[in-house]
Amino acid sequence: MDEIICLYVGKEKYETLAKVGHLFEYQLWDLKENGIYDDNGIHWPIEFFFSGDWKFMYNIMGLNAPNVKYFCLYCNCEAGERWNMDLQWPINENTKCKKKPVLFTAIKQENYVSDKLHLLLRISDILIECFFNDLFKKKEFEQQIKSQIEQTMKTIKVHFEFFKSKSHGKWEWTLLMGSDKKKVLQYFPVSQFILGKHDEDIEKLWRDFYGLYVVLRKPFLTNSEIDDFEIKVKQWIYLFCRPNQG
């Protein structure tokens, strides 16, 4: 069951969150240690979980920033080794990045969970941006490809258009909501716009990531499904990072 703990007025930064969190720190520990008793005298133990976008979780967990050398919420993986799925990193905590105390000590390290929607939004943004940046290099983009993409988006029922920024003159595009991004990942025909093996890889990245996201949203997974998910995630990362290896 999800419950709102508090609402506060202020910026999303560690110092502000620390002041707010201190107000109910004791209550969290009391609930964790003692649980609650309902009107029938039945005791209910309490276990806390925390979920949020990556930046917010960094603040709560007292870490630096998602773009630092030791970036992970759960281990000491180095940014330069992210692609190497042969390495094993114990899932415990990030000790090399941590600079400040964890704000909610009543929550176990393994109970901090990244929000699935923000993972979808961030990764899909990167996939779409890489694809468009390739197309912008083509001389026929403005006269031909631009309108073709806009029309293709319309066929999958996504409102979309390109436009040039008034400030720097570069191409930009309609910001898509999560529901539209899922349609694009699932249905947009990448192979119609980039020819060769490259287009197959890009389209596979889009489709496979959507498939991984669908698995993430399942309310329950068997052990075999979890093992299969791990294998597919590693394969996806290998494909995504392949041009940068070597």
C-alpha positions in Angstrom: 0.0 0.0 0.0 1.4 3.4 -1.0 1.0 6.3 1.5 2.0 9.9 1.4 4.4 10.7 4.3 4.6 14.4 3.8 4.4 17.4 1.5 7.0 20.2 1.8 7.7 23.5 0.1 11.3 23.7 -1.0 14.0 22.7 -3.5 14.9 19.1 -4.2 18.3 19.1 -2.6 19.9 17.1 0.2 19.9 19.8 2.8 16.2 20.6 2.5 15.3 16.9 2.4 17.4 16.3 5.5 15.5 18.9 7.5 12.1 17.5 6.4 13.2 13.8 6.9 14.3 14.6 10.5 10.8 15.5 11.4 9.6 11.9 11.1 12.8 9.9 11.5 11.8 8.6 14.9 8.3 7.6 13.7 9.8 5.5 10.9 12.1 3.7 13.3 9.2 3.1 15.7 7.0 1.6 13.0 9.9 -0.5 11.8 10.7 -1.9 15.2 7.2 -2.2 16.7 4.8 -2.4 13.7 1.2 -1.5 14.4 -1.8 -3.1 16.1 -5.2 -2.8 14.4 -8.6 -2.5 16.2 -8.8 -6.3 16.6 -5.4 -6.4 18.4 -3.7 -8.1 15.4 0.0 -7.1 15.1 1.2 -6.0 11.7 5.0 -5.8 11.1 6.1 -2.9 8.9 8.8 -3.0 6.2 9.6 0.2 4.3 10.5 0.6 0.7 11.5 3.7 -1.2 11.1 4.4 -4.9 11.7 7.5 -7.0 13.6 8.9 -9.9 17.3 8.5 -10.1 18.2 12.0 -9.0 15.8 12.0 -6.0 17.1 8.7 -4.8 20.7 10.0 -5.0 19.7 12.8 -2.6 17.9 10.4 -0.2 20.8 7.9 -0.2 23.4 10.6 0.4 25.2 10.0 -2.9 26.8 12.5 -5.3 25.3 12.5 -8.8 24.2 10.0 -11.5 27.0 11.1 -13.8 30.0 10.6 -11.5 32.6 7.9 -11.8 31.0 5.6 -9.3 27.4 6.1 -10.3 25.5 3.1 -9.1 22.9 3.1 -6.3 23.8 -0.4 -5.2 27.4 -1.1 -5.8 30.9 0.3 -6.6 30.7 -0.3 -10.4 32.8 2.2 -12.2 31.3 4.2 -15.1 33.9 3.0 -17.6 33.0 -0.6 -16.8 29.2 -0.4 -17.2 29.3 -2.3 -20.5 31.3 -5.3 -19.2 28.7 -7.9 -18.2 31.4 -10.4 -17.3 32.3 -8.5 -14.2 30.5 -9.2 -10.9 29.5 -6.4 -8.5 28.2 -7.4 -5.1 24.8 -5.7 -4.5 25.2 -3.9 -1.2 25.9 -0.2 -1.4 28.0 2.4 -3.1 30.8 3.2 -0.7 33.1 5.1 -3.2 30.6 7.8 -4.1 28.8 8.3 -0.8 29.5 11.7 0.7 26.6 12.3 3.1 24.6 10.2 5.6 21.5 8.3 4.3 18.4 10.2 5.2 16.1 7.3 6.0 18.1 4.8 7.9 15.0 2.8 8.7 14.9 1.7 5.1 17.1 -1.3 4.1 19.6 -0.7 1.3 18.0 -3.4 -0.9 14.6 -1.7 -0.5 15.5 1.3 -2.5 13.9 0.7 -5.9 14.3 2.9 -9.0 11.0 4.1 -10.5 10.1 2.1 -13.6 8.5 5.0 -15.4 11.6 7.2 -15.1 13.8 4.4 -16.4 11.5 4.2 -19.4 11.6 7.9 -20.0 15.3 8.3 -19.6 16.4 5.3 -21.7 13.8 6.0 -24.4 15.0 9.6 -24.6 18.6 8.4 -25.3 17.5 5.8 -27.9 15.3 8.3 -29.8 17.9 11.1 -29.6 20.7 8.9 -31.0 18.4 7.8 -33.9 17.4 11.4 -34.8 21.0 12.7 -34.5 21.9 10.1 -37.2 19.1 11.3 -39.4 20.0 15.0 -39.0 23.3 14.3 -40.7 21.5 13.3 -43.9 21.2 16.1 -46.5 17.7 15.0 -47.4 16.4 15.3 -43.9 14.6 18.6 -44.1 13.1 18.1 -47.5 12.1 14.4 -47.2 12.9 12.5 -44.1 11.3 15.0 -41.7 7.8 14.8 -43.2 8.1 11.0 -43.5 8.8 10.5 -39.8 6.0 12.9 -38.8 3.6 11.0 -41.0 4.8 7.6 -39.7 4.3 8.9 -36.2 0.7 9.8 -37.1 0.1 6.3 -38.3 0.9 4.9 -34.9 -1.3 7.6 -33.3 1.5 9.7 -31.8 1.4 13.5 -32.2 4.9 14.5 -33.3 6.7 17.1 -35.3 10.2 18.5 -35.7 11.0 22.2 -35.4 14.1 24.4 -35.3 15.1 26.0 -32.0 14.8 29.8 -32.1 17.8 30.1 -29.8 20.4 27.9 -31.5 18.8 26.9 -34.8 19.2 23.2 -34.2 16.5 20.6 -34.8 14.3 19.7 -31.9 11.1 17.6 -31.6 7.9 17.2 -29.7 8.4 16.0 -26.1 6.6 12.7 -25.8 4.7 11.4 -22.8 5.4 7.9 -21.4 2.4 6.3 -23.3 3.6 7.8 -26.6 7.2 6.7 -26.0 5.9 3.1 -25.5 4.1 3.2 -28.8 7.3 4.5 -30.5 9.5 1.9 -29.0 7.0 -0.9 -29.9 5.8 0.2 -33.4 8.0 2.8 -35.0 9.7 1.2 -38.2 13.3 2.3 -37.7 14.5 0.1 -40.6 12.6 2.4 -43.1 14.9 5.3 -42.3 18.4 3.8 -41.8 19.6 1.1 -44.1 21.9 -1.9 -43.4 22.9 -3.7 -40.3 22.8 -0.5 -38.3 19.1 -0.1 -38.7 18.5 -3.7 -37.6 20.5 -3.1 -34.4 18.7 0.1 -33.6 15.3 -1.4 -34.1 16.2 -4.4 -32.0 17.4 -2.1 -29.2 14.0 -0.3 -29.3 11.9 -3.5 -29.4 13.9 -5.4 -26.8 14.0 -2.5 -24.4 10.2 -2.3 -24.6 10.1 -6.0 -23.9 12.3 -5.6 -20.8 10.1 -2.8 -19.6 7.0 -5.0 -19.9 8.7 -7.6 -17.7 9.6 -4.9 -15.2 6.0 -3.9 -14.8 4.8 -7.4 -14.0 3.5 -7.7 -10.4 5.1 -11.1 -9.9 8.0 -12.9 -11.5 9.1 -16.5 -11.1 12.8 -17.4 -10.5 13.1 -18.6 -14.1 11.7 -15.3 -15.4 14.1 -13.3 -13.3 17.0 -15.4 -14.6 15.8 -14.9 -18.2 15.4 -11.2 -17.6 19.0 -10.9 -16.4 20.3 -12.7 -19.5 18.3 -10.4 -21.8 19.4 -7.3 -20.0 23.0 -8.3 -20.5 22.4 -9.0 -24.1 20.7 -5.6 -24.5 23.6 -3.8 -22.9 26.2 -5.6 -25.0 24.3 -4.5 -28.2 23.9 -0.9 -27.0 27.5 -0.5 -26.0 29.1 -2.5 -28.9 30.2 0.4 -31.0 32.1 1.8 -28.1 34.0 -1.3 -27.2 37.5 -2.0 -28.2 
